[in-house]
Amino acid sequence: MSTAHDDLDAWKRRRTLELAYELADSGRYEDFTDIAYALQFERGMATAQALIDDPDMRRVLNQRCGDAREKLAPVPEPVPEPEAIEAASEASNDHAQLPQAGDFTGAPSLFKRALGIVWRSGNAGGLNSAPS
C-alpha cells in the first residue's frame, strides 16, 4: 500500500511543479512568493510552499517570472531625436493649409449669412414688420 501512496505523492509533487512553471511562464506573477500563494490558496495545494521552498527552485521560478513579464511588456517606441523632430516640422507643409486670420476679414458674419438665407427664402417680410 505504501507504493501507491508514494506514487500519489510523486504525482502531486510533479503536478505542483508543473503548475508552478505554468504560473511563472504566464507573466502574471512577480516572483516565487506569488506563485506559492496562488498554488496554496487559489489552487488548494497545501504542500506547494514546501515543494518550491528550495533556493534553486526559487531562482528558477523568479527567472521564469521575469522572462515571461518581459515577453508580455509592450515594446517601447523609439524616441525621435530633437533634430529629427525639427527637420520633420520644417519639411511639413501642414501649416500652409491652415486658414489665417486675414482669410476671414472679407467673409460675412454668421448672422449676416443667416439673414441672407432667410431673405432669399421669402420670409424676410416677417423680420421687418412689427406684430399686429
PAROZA-383833 format. One line per 8 residues: their letters; for each residue x, y, z of N, C-alpha, C. Coordinates in pm, 1 decimal. Layout:
REM PAROZA-383833
A> X/Y/Z/X/Y/Z/X/Y/Z  ...
REM end
This chain:
REM PAROZA-383833
MSTAHDDL> 82.0/-119.4/0.0/0.0/0.0/0.0/85.9/125.1/0.0  206.4/114.7/52.5/292.4/232.5/58.5/340.6/274.2/-81.0  349.4/179.4/-176.4/391.3/217.4/-311.1/286.5/302.7/-379.4  159.7/271.4/-355.0/53.1/354.6/-412.5/56.4/494.1/-352.4  82.6/500.1/-223.1/90.5/629.6/-155.8/211.7/708.8/-206.2  323.7/639.5/-227.0/444.7/703.6/-278.3/421.8/754.1/-421.2  350.8/673.0/-501.6/319.7/713.3/-638.2/231.0/838.3/-639.3  135.6/840.9/-550.3/46.2/956.7/-541.3/123.9/1081.2/-498.5
DAWKRRRT> 211.9/1066.9/-401.0/293.9/1180.1/-356.6/385.5/1229.4/-468.5  443.1/1135.9/-542.8/530.2/1173.8/-654.4/450.5/1249.0/-760.3  329.5/1199.3/-789.1/244.2/1266.7/-887.2/207.2/1407.5/-838.5  173.5/1421.5/-711.0/138.8/1553.6/-655.3/256.8/1649.6/-665.8  376.7/1601.9/-634.5/495.3/1688.0/-644.8/518.1/1731.7/-789.0  510.8/1634.4/-879.0/531.2/1665.4/-1020.9/426.5/1763.5/-1071.5  301.0/1740.0/-1033.3/192.0/1828.6/-1076.4/207.1/1968.9/-1016.8  248.7/1977.6/-892.4/270.9/2107.6/-828.6/381.0/2184.1/-901.1
LELAYELA> 489.6/2115.3/-934.8/599.7/2181.6/-1005.4/557.2/2224.6/-1145.7  479.7/2140.9/-1214.5/430.7/2177.6/-1347.5/343.4/2303.2/-1340.2  253.1/2304.4/-1242.0/168.3/2422.5/-1225.6/249.6/2545.8/-1188.1  349.6/2529.1/-1104.9/435.0/2641.7/-1067.6/503.7/2699.6/-1190.9  553.2/2612.7/-1278.9/616.9/2660.1/-1402.3/515.8/2728.7/-1493.1  397.2/2672.3/-1504.4/293.0/2733.7/-1587.7/258.2/2873.1/-1537.4  242.3/2885.0/-1405.4/209.7/3016.0/-1349.0/324.5/3114.5/-1371.7  446.6/3069.7/-1352.1/561.6/3158.0/-1373.5/569.0/3202.9/-1519.0
DSGRYEDF> 543.0/3111.4/-1610.5/550.9/3143.0/-1753.6/433.4/3225.8/-1803.2  330.3/3242.0/-1720.5/213.3/3320.5/-1763.2/242.0/3470.0/-1764.3  340.8/3515.4/-1687.6/372.5/3657.6/-1682.5/285.5/3736.9/-1586.5  197.0/3668.8/-1514.5/106.2/3738.8/-1422.9/161.5/3748.3/-1281.4  272.6/3683.3/-1254.7/325.1/3676.9/-1118.6/461.7/3741.9/-1110.5  485.2/3810.1/-999.6/609.4/3884.2/-978.0/725.7/3791.1/-945.7  704.0/3695.2/-856.3/812.4/3605.6/-815.6/755.5/3479.3/-752.8  845.1/3396.7/-696.4/802.1/3266.8/-643.9/702.5/3280.2/-528.7
TDIAYALQ> 708.0/3389.6/-452.4/613.5/3404.0/-340.9/470.0/3417.1/-391.5  451.1/3487.5/-502.4/317.5/3498.5/-562.3/268.7/3362.6/-612.1  359.4/3286.1/-668.0/323.8/3153.3/-718.4/288.0/3060.4/-602.8  367.7/3064.2/-496.1/338.5/2980.2/-379.8/200.9/3015.4/-323.0  169.4/3143.1/-316.0/39.0/3185.9/-265.0/-72.7/3133.8/-355.8  -54.3/3151.0/-487.1/-157.3/3106.4/-581.8/-179.5/2955.8/-572.9  -72.4/2880.7/-562.7/-86.6/2735.4/-553.7/-152.6/2693.5/-422.9  -112.2/2756.2/-316.9/-161.4/2715.8/-186.2/-304.7/2760.6/-161.5
FERGMATA> -335.1/2885.1/-190.0/-465.8/2938.4/-152.0/-567.3/2944.3/-265.4  -520.8/2960.1/-388.7/-614.9/2965.1/-500.4/-639.6/2826.0/-559.7  -537.4/2741.2/-555.8/-549.0/2605.8/-611.9/-566.3/2498.8/-505.3  -557.4/2536.7/-378.6/-578.3/2441.3/-270.0/-467.7/2340.4/-251.3  -348.2/2372.5/-294.5/-236.1/2279.8/-281.6/-158.2/2316.5/-155.3  -196.0/2255.9/-44.0/-140.8/2290.9/86.6/9.4/2267.3/95.7  61.8/2173.1/21.7/204.4/2140.3/31.4/289.4/2217.7/-68.9  230.6/2306.0/-145.0/304.6/2376.8/-250.1/420.9/2457.3/-194.6
QALIDDPD> 400.7/2526.1/-85.3/506.5/2608.9/-27.3/630.3/2524.8/3.5  610.3/2408.6/61.7/724.2/2322.9/96.6/795.2/2271.2/-27.5  720.9/2246.3/-135.3/781.6/2191.9/-256.7/864.6/2294.3/-332.3  823.5/2419.1/-328.5/900.0/2518.8/-404.4/988.8/2603.3/-313.8  995.8/2569.2/-186.7/1078.2/2644.6/-92.9/1221.0/2590.1/-91.2  1280.2/2587.5/-208.3/1418.1/2544.0/-225.4/1489.7/2658.1/-299.0  1610.2/2695.4/-257.8/1677.3/2809.9/-321.9/1689.9/2796.3/-474.0  1720.7/2677.2/-522.1/1732.0/2657.5/-666.8/1596.5/2673.2/-734.7
MRRVLNQR> 1492.9/2617.5/-674.1/1357.8/2628.5/-730.7/1313.1/2774.4/-730.7  1339.0/2845.7/-622.8/1302.2/2988.3/-616.1/1371.1/3066.2/-727.8  1498.6/3038.0/-747.2/1574.9/3107.9/-850.7/1516.0/3079.8/-989.5  1483.3/2954.1/-1016.4/1425.8/2916.1/-1146.1/1290.1/2985.1/-1165.7  1206.4/2981.0/-1065.2/1074.5/3043.6/-1077.7/1085.7/3194.9/-1095.1  1174.1/3257.9/-1019.0/1192.7/3402.6/-1034.0/1240.8/3438.2/-1174.5  1332.1/3358.5/-1228.4/1382.7/3382.6/-1364.0/1271.9/3366.5/-1467.2  1192.5/3262.2/-1452.1/1082.9/3238.8/-1547.0/977.9/3348.2/-1537.7
CGDAREKL> 951.1/3395.1/-1415.6/856.1/3506.9/-1398.5/907.4/3631.0/-1470.8  1034.3/3663.3/-1449.4/1092.8/3780.9/-1513.5/1092.8/3770.4/-1664.9  1130.2/3653.2/-1717.3/1131.7/3633.4/-1862.7/991.8/3647.8/-1921.9  893.4/3591.2/-1854.5/755.4/3597.5/-1905.0/703.3/3740.9/-1903.3  734.2/3816.1/-1798.7/688.2/3956.2/-1792.7/754.7/4039.9/-1901.2  880.8/4012.4/-1930.2/949.6/4084.7/-2037.5/884.3/4058.1/-2172.3  844.8/3933.2/-2195.3/780.4/3898.6/-2322.4/645.5/3967.7/-2337.1  575.0/3986.1/-2224.7/443.7/4048.4/-2230.0/449.1/4200.5/-2231.0
APVPEPVP> 561.7/4257.9/-2191.5/573.4/4403.7/-2184.5/568.2/4462.3/-2325.1  498.2/4574.1/-2341.2/494.1/4636.4/-2473.3/632.6/4688.1/-2512.3  661.3/4677.1/-2639.5/789.7/4724.1/-2689.9/782.6/4877.3/-2696.4  873.7/4945.2/-2627.1/868.5/5091.3/-2630.4/905.2/5142.7/-2769.1  832.3/5245.0/-2811.7/862.7/5305.0/-2940.4/986.3/5391.7/-2924.4  1071.4/5392.7/-3027.1/1191.6/5475.1/-3015.1/1154.3/5623.1/-3008.8  1223.6/5694.8/-2924.4/1200.0/5837.7/-2910.6/1283.7/5908.6/-3015.7  1219.8/5989.4/-3101.3/1297.2/6056.6/-3205.9/1389.2/6162.9/-3146.0
EPEAIEAA> 1499.9/6180.0/-3210.6/1595.4/6281.9/-3169.1/1536.7/6420.1/-3196.1  1570.7/6520.6/-3115.8/1516.8/6656.8/-3137.7/1544.4/6709.4/-3277.6  1660.1/6675.3/-3334.8/1691.6/6722.6/-3470.1/1592.7/6664.8/-3571.7  1553.3/6539.2/-3552.7/1459.8/6475.0/-3644.9/1322.2/6539.7/-3635.7  1280.5/6576.7/-3515.6/1150.8/6642.3/-3498.5/1151.1/6778.5/-3566.9  1259.6/6852.8/-3547.7/1270.3/6985.4/-3608.3/1271.4/6974.9/-3760.2  1346.1/6878.3/-3814.3/1352.7/6860.5/-3959.3/1216.6/6821.4/-4014.6  1143.3/6737.6/-3942.9/1011.2/6695.9/-3989.9/914.6/6813.3/-3988.7
SEASNDHA> 922.5/6899.7/-3889.0/830.2/7012.8/-3883.5/862.8/7114.8/-3991.6  991.0/7128.8/-4026.9/1027.3/7221.1/-4133.8/986.6/7165.7/-4270.3  994.4/7034.1/-4286.1/959.5/6972.0/-4413.4/809.1/6963.2/-4432.9  734.2/6969.3/-4326.5/589.0/6955.8/-4335.5/527.5/7084.8/-4387.9  424.6/7071.5/-4470.7/354.3/7189.8/-4519.3/212.3/7195.6/-4464.6  188.0/7125.5/-4352.7/55.3/7128.2/-4292.4/14.5/7268.7/-4254.1  109.8/7350.3/-4208.1/77.6/7485.3/-4164.9/30.3/7571.2/-4281.0  69.8/7537.4/-4405.5/29.2/7616.2/-4521.1/-118.5/7595.6/-4552.5
QLPQAGDF> -177.4/7488.9/-4506.9/-316.5/7460.6/-4538.1/-413.3/7518.0/-4435.7  -362.4/7561.3/-4321.5/-449.8/7617.1/-4219.9/-490.0/7758.7/-4256.9  -617.0/7794.9/-4240.6/-657.6/7933.1/-4270.7/-597.0/8029.1/-4168.8  -563.8/8146.0/-4216.4/-508.1/8250.1/-4132.2/-618.1/8350.3/-4096.6  -593.6/8433.5/-3997.5/-694.2/8530.8/-3951.9/-733.7/8625.3/-4064.4  -641.0/8661.9/-4149.7/-670.8/8753.9/-4260.1/-764.7/8694.1/-4363.4  -775.8/8563.6/-4368.5/-864.8/8499.3/-4464.9/-1011.4/8525.7/-4434.3  -1042.0/8565.4/-4312.6/-1181.4/8581.3/-4272.0/-1228.1/8726.4/-4272.9
TGAPSLFK> -1142.9/8821.1/-4307.5/-1182.5/8962.0/-4297.6/-1293.3/8997.5/-4394.8  -1295.9/8940.6/-4513.6/-1399.9/8973.1/-4610.7/-1521.2/8882.3/-4601.5  -1517.5/8782.5/-4517.8/-1627.8/8687.3/-4508.1/-1740.3/8747.0/-4424.7  -1865.5/8723.2/-4466.0/-1977.7/8774.6/-4387.5/-1988.1/8701.4/-4254.2  -2040.9/8768.1/-4156.0/-2058.0/8705.6/-4025.8/-2165.8/8598.2/-4034.3  -2170.1/8515.3/-3935.5/-2270.4/8409.5/-3929.4/-2410.4/8470.2/-3929.5  -2425.5/8580.2/-3858.6/-2556.0/8647.1/-3851.9/-2597.9/8698.9/-3989.6  -2503.5/8759.6/-4063.2/-2535.0/8810.9/-4197.1/-2570.6/8696.2/-4291.6
RALGIVWR> -2498.6/8586.3/-4281.1/-2529.7/8472.7/-4368.9/-2667.0/8415.3/-4337.0  -2703.6/8408.7/-4208.7/-2834.5/8357.2/-4170.4/-2944.7/8448.6/-4222.0  -2924.9/8578.7/-4209.4/-3024.8/8672.9/-4261.6/-3037.9/8661.2/-4413.0  -2925.5/8638.4/-4482.0/-2929.6/8622.1/-4626.4/-3011.5/8499.8/-4665.7  -2999.0/8392.9/-4592.1/-3075.7/8271.6/-4621.0/-3224.2/8297.9/-4598.9  -3257.5/8364.7/-4489.3/-3397.5/8395.8/-4460.4/-3453.7/8489.9/-4566.7  -3374.1/8586.5/-4606.4/-3418.6/8685.3/-4705.7/-3447.0/8616.8/-4839.1  -3359.0/8527.4/-4881.4/-3378.0/8458.2/-5009.5/-3495.4/8361.9/-5004.4
SGNAGGLN> -3527.8/8310.4/-4887.0/-3636.9/8213.4/-4879.6/-3773.9/8280.6/-4880.9  -3778.8/8411.7/-4871.5/-3906.2/8481.8/-4877.8/-3967.2/8509.0/-4742.7  -3902.0/8477.4/-4636.7/-3956.7/8500.7/-4503.5/-3905.4/8630.8/-4441.7  -3840.1/8712.7/-4519.7/-3781.1/8832.8/-4465.0/-3886.1/8937.2/-4428.9  -4003.3/8931.6/-4489.9/-4107.6/9029.1/-4459.1/-4144.1/9027.1/-4313.4  -4139.9/8911.5/-4253.1/-4174.8/8899.2/-4112.5/-4070.6/8959.6/-4021.3  -3947.6/8977.7/-4069.5/-3841.3/9033.9/-3987.0/-3852.8/9184.8/-3973.7  -3908.8/9250.1/-4079.2/-3914.1/9396.2/-4078.8/-4044.8/9451.2/-4024.8
SAPS> -4143.0/9370.8/-4005.1/-4271.2/9422.8/-3961.7/-4293.4/9391.1/-3815.1  -4365.3/9481.5/-3751.6/-4398.6/9462.2/-3611.0/-4520.5/9373.9/-3600.1  -4537.0/9305.3/-3489.9/-4656.3/9221.0/-3476.2/-4782.4/9307.2/-3471.5  -4889.6/9261.4/-3531.7/-5013.6/9338.5/-3537.3/-5104.9/9305.9/-3424.1
REM end
